[in-house]
């Protein structure tokens, strides 16, 4: 494969260029890579996720070592906000949603959430779905599965997630809680991270969206 045939992204690429590349999941290059390496689509997913996670933590360590935790960590988290903005747009394109106002029910909310997380590199499946409740299970996460998260020992990991922002609810959990609000359903739908894989509460991170019960 010649270099000129490989799509490139620079730091000055506009959003649409990046989104186009992120949604081209069946391009010739990917098919050729799968054939050359003898991988299935699932194996390539895990390999790509591993590479993404490795580069992410290289950035985290480099910023922390160069600038210290106080200055480096905010810069690192800023990268996730940018990536989150892109993956939301990718998820909307994947599900055919042009405006978040089109998300009018829990099944649509769950499908969009799944598409966003898959674009982020965390493979998810919808394991339960009705008009009143949906469950999205993250079946692959590089933090516990690859052991390259912010803490290496289990007790340190527990302390990290328990103490983050003085709350049990970790950053991903806050995203799960906020997602209905982002889609304009916050008054009627509750989102919560019901099971955390990193804390060995289950085999997956389990996100639940359900109709709010009257108080």
C-alpha positions as CSV (number, residue, x, y, z in Angstrom):
1,X,0.0,0.0,0.0
2,X,1.5,3.3,-1.0
3,X,1.6,6.2,1.4
4,X,-0.5,8.5,-0.8
5,X,-3.4,6.1,-0.4
6,X,-3.4,6.3,3.4
7,X,-5.9,9.0,4.7
8,X,-4.1,11.5,7.0
9,X,-5.5,13.8,9.7
10,X,-3.6,16.8,10.8
11,X,-4.2,19.0,13.9
12,X,-5.7,21.6,11.5
13,X,-8.3,19.2,9.9
14,X,-11.8,20.4,10.2
15,X,-14.4,18.4,12.1
16,X,-16.1,17.0,9.0
17,X,-12.8,15.6,7.7
18,X,-12.1,13.9,11.0
19,X,-15.7,12.5,11.3
20,X,-15.5,11.2,7.7
21,X,-12.3,9.2,8.5
22,X,-13.8,7.9,11.8
23,X,-16.9,6.6,10.1
24,X,-15.0,4.9,7.2
25,X,-14.9,1.6,9.0
26,X,-15.0,-0.6,5.9
27,X,-12.4,1.2,3.8
28,X,-10.0,-0.6,1.5
29,X,-7.1,0.0,3.9
30,X,-8.8,-1.7,6.8
31,X,-9.8,-4.7,4.7
32,X,-6.2,-5.1,3.5
33,X,-4.9,-4.9,7.0
34,X,-7.3,-7.6,8.1
35,X,-6.3,-9.9,5.3
36,X,-2.6,-9.3,5.7
37,X,-2.7,-10.0,9.5
38,X,-5.3,-12.7,9.3
39,X,-7.7,-10.9,11.7
40,X,-11.4,-10.9,12.0
41,X,-13.3,-7.7,12.4
42,X,-13.5,-8.3,16.2
43,X,-9.8,-9.0,16.5
44,X,-9.0,-5.8,14.6
45,X,-11.3,-3.8,16.9
46,X,-9.4,-5.0,19.9
47,X,-6.0,-4.4,18.3
48,X,-7.0,-0.9,17.3
49,X,-8.4,-0.2,20.8
50,X,-5.2,-1.4,22.4
51,X,-3.2,0.9,20.2
52,X,-5.5,3.9,20.9
53,X,-5.2,3.2,24.7
54,X,-1.5,2.9,24.6
55,X,-1.0,6.2,22.8
56,X,-3.5,7.8,25.2
57,X,-1.5,6.9,28.3
58,X,1.8,7.8,26.6
59,X,0.3,11.3,26.3
60,X,-0.9,11.2,29.9
61,X,2.5,10.1,31.2
62,X,4.4,12.6,29.0
63,X,2.3,15.6,30.1
64,X,2.5,14.5,33.8
65,X,6.3,14.0,33.6
66,X,7.0,17.2,31.7
67,X,4.5,19.6,33.5
68,X,3.6,17.8,36.7
69,X,0.2,16.5,37.7
70,X,-1.3,19.9,38.5
71,X,-0.7,21.3,35.0
72,X,-0.4,18.1,33.0
73,X,-3.7,16.4,34.0
74,X,-6.0,19.3,32.9
75,X,-4.3,19.3,29.5
76,X,-4.8,15.6,29.3
77,X,-8.5,15.8,30.2
78,X,-8.9,18.5,27.6
79,X,-8.0,16.0,24.9
80,X,-10.9,13.8,26.1
81,X,-13.4,16.7,25.8
82,X,-12.2,17.3,22.2
83,X,-12.5,13.5,21.4
84,X,-15.9,13.4,23.1
85,X,-17.2,16.2,20.8
86,X,-16.0,14.3,17.7
87,X,-17.3,10.9,18.8
88,X,-20.8,12.4,19.6
89,X,-20.8,13.7,16.0
90,X,-19.6,10.4,14.7
91,X,-22.4,8.6,16.7
92,X,-25.0,10.9,15.3
93,X,-23.8,10.2,11.8
94,X,-23.8,6.5,12.4
95,X,-27.4,6.5,13.7
96,X,-28.7,8.9,11.1
97,X,-29.4,11.6,13.7
98,X,-29.0,15.2,12.4
99,X,-30.1,17.0,15.6
100,X,-30.1,15.9,19.2
101,X,-33.8,17.0,19.3
102,X,-34.5,13.9,17.2
103,X,-33.7,11.8,20.3
104,X,-37.2,11.4,21.7
105,X,-37.2,8.1,23.5
106,X,-35.0,5.6,25.4
107,X,-34.4,3.2,22.6
108,X,-33.0,6.0,20.4
109,X,-31.0,7.3,23.3
110,X,-29.4,3.9,23.9
111,X,-28.5,3.4,20.2
112,X,-26.8,6.8,20.1
113,X,-25.0,6.2,23.4
114,X,-23.7,2.8,22.0
115,X,-22.5,4.5,18.8
116,X,-20.7,7.2,20.7
117,X,-18.9,4.7,23.0
118,X,-18.0,2.4,20.1
119,X,-16.5,5.4,18.3
120,X,-14.5,6.2,21.5
121,X,-13.0,2.7,21.3
122,X,-15.0,1.1,24.1
123,X,-17.0,-1.7,22.5
124,X,-20.6,-1.8,23.8
125,X,-23.7,-3.8,23.2
126,X,-27.4,-3.1,24.1
127,X,-28.5,-6.0,26.3
128,X,-31.9,-4.7,27.2
129,X,-34.2,-2.2,25.5
130,X,-37.8,-1.1,26.0
131,X,-39.7,2.1,26.1
132,X,-39.0,2.5,29.8
133,X,-35.5,1.0,30.2
134,X,-32.4,0.2,28.3
135,X,-29.1,-1.4,29.4
136,X,-25.8,-0.8,27.6
137,X,-22.9,-3.1,28.5
138,X,-19.3,-2.1,27.8
139,X,-17.8,-5.5,26.9
140,X,-14.3,-4.2,26.3
141,X,-12.4,-1.5,28.2
142,X,-8.7,-1.0,28.1
143,X,-8.3,0.2,31.7
144,X,-8.9,-3.1,33.6
145,X,-8.3,-5.4,30.6
146,X,-4.9,-4.1,29.6
147,X,-3.8,-2.9,33.0
148,X,-2.6,0.5,31.8
149,X,-4.9,2.8,33.8
150,X,-3.9,5.4,36.3
151,X,-3.4,2.8,39.1
152,X,-1.7,-0.6,38.9
153,X,-2.7,-2.1,42.3
154,X,-6.4,-2.9,42.8
155,X,-6.6,-1.1,46.2
156,X,-5.1,2.0,44.6
157,X,-7.6,1.8,41.8
158,X,-10.4,1.6,44.3
159,X,-9.1,4.6,46.1
160,X,-8.7,6.5,42.9
161,X,-12.3,6.0,41.7
162,X,-13.8,6.5,45.2
163,X,-11.9,9.8,45.7
164,X,-12.3,11.3,42.2
165,X,-14.0,14.7,42.7
166,X,-14.9,13.5,46.2
167,X,-17.5,11.3,44.7
168,X,-18.1,7.6,44.0
169,X,-19.2,8.5,40.5
170,X,-16.2,8.5,38.2
171,X,-15.8,10.6,35.1
172,X,-17.4,8.0,32.8
173,X,-20.2,7.6,35.3
174,X,-20.8,11.4,35.1
175,X,-21.0,11.1,31.3
176,X,-23.6,8.3,31.7
177,X,-25.7,10.5,34.1
178,X,-25.4,13.6,31.9
179,X,-26.2,11.9,28.5
180,X,-30.0,12.2,28.8
181,X,-29.6,15.9,29.6
182,X,-27.3,16.3,26.5
183,X,-30.1,14.8,24.4
184,X,-32.9,16.9,25.9
185,X,-34.5,14.0,27.9
186,X,-33.1,15.0,31.3
187,X,-36.6,15.8,32.7
188,X,-38.0,12.3,31.9
189,X,-35.0,9.9,31.7
190,X,-32.3,9.0,34.2
191,X,-28.9,7.7,33.3
192,X,-26.5,6.0,35.6
193,X,-23.4,3.8,35.6
194,X,-24.8,0.8,37.6
195,X,-21.7,-1.4,37.5
196,X,-18.0,-0.5,37.3
197,X,-15.7,-3.0,35.7
198,X,-12.6,-1.4,37.2
199,X,-13.9,-2.1,40.7
200,X,-14.6,-5.7,39.9
201,X,-18.3,-5.1,40.4
202,X,-19.0,-7.2,37.3
203,X,-17.7,-8.4,33.9
204,X,-18.8,-5.2,32.2
205,X,-19.4,-1.5,32.9
206,X,-23.3,-1.4,32.9
207,X,-25.1,1.8,32.0
208,X,-28.8,2.0,32.6
209,X,-31.2,4.5,31.1
210,X,-34.7,4.4,32.5
211,X,-37.8,6.5,32.9
212,X,-37.7,8.7,36.0
213,X,-40.1,7.6,38.7
214,X,-42.4,10.3,40.1
215,X,-41.4,11.5,43.5
